[in-house]
Amino acid sequence: MSDKTATAAEATFKQVGEALMPVVDPEIHISVVDLGLVYGAEFGRSAKGRSVKVRMSLTSPACPYGPMLLASVHTALTKLPGIKDVDVDLTFVPGWDPRTMATEDAKEQLGLY
């Protein structure tokens, strides 16, 4: 991920990842970034100003903490410099697979070796 048009006062893709690192799945206690639940981010413009849209999934479509997790992601992204509008796009395509999407540290914590 890179954002070649960002200025010092604007958020970058790296900052999106950093902002989301503290957001953890409440059942697994691992960051949504390390779990591989964040599929991508797009910067744009909205009527409010610069915007960011994050595409992500949950560990399960029936995740009871889904609304809380999405709200935490939204809140974390609103703190990014220059961001005035946040959209969290929930998707289940592709389906989340920790064996291929999680970081090595997350796989170890999940016991996937």
Beta strands, then each sheet from edge to edge (+ up, - down):
strand 1: 38-46
strand 2: 49-56
strand 3: 85-90
sheet 1: 1+ 2- 3-
end
